[in-house]
């Protein structure tokens, strides 16, 4: 147990200089919804990820919306933590809670749904990122039905302030 705690502490210390530089991001994504079941659809995602100066403890907050080609929608808010592997690679485990509407798509059993995921991305010199996100959405037993859904999405994140440059 002590080795694990020392390893986690060393990881945070080693990543601190790179993390301190991260701006706010606008992230867009497209991919595959309901990866492991029979009600698959296309997925589009839009997120705003707050800057490092707006952290909650060591977590970076984000808000977003997901829509599928079956008219399902999911609006959410959550937190993630960037773990850097050198200057270029970053893994971001994340967790969110939000409201889900199934549209003509998969019934997840409740309006309140929880999302957990992991994004692995390559970081460019201009701080933008290109990555792959795997997420699981579930109601955690709030409803009688809890089928859950997994998504695999390609995500591009660009610094928010880049939207306003001339």
Buried (B, 14 or more C-beta within 10 A) or exposed (E): EEEEEEEEEEEEEEBEEBBEEBBBBBBBBEBBBBBEEEBBBEBBBEBBBBBBEEBEEEBBBBBBBBBBBBEBBBBBEBBBBBBBBEEEBBBBEBBBEBEBEBBEBBEBBBEBBBBBBBBBBEBEEEBBBEBBBBBBBBBEEBBEEBBBBBBBBBBBBBBBEEEEEE
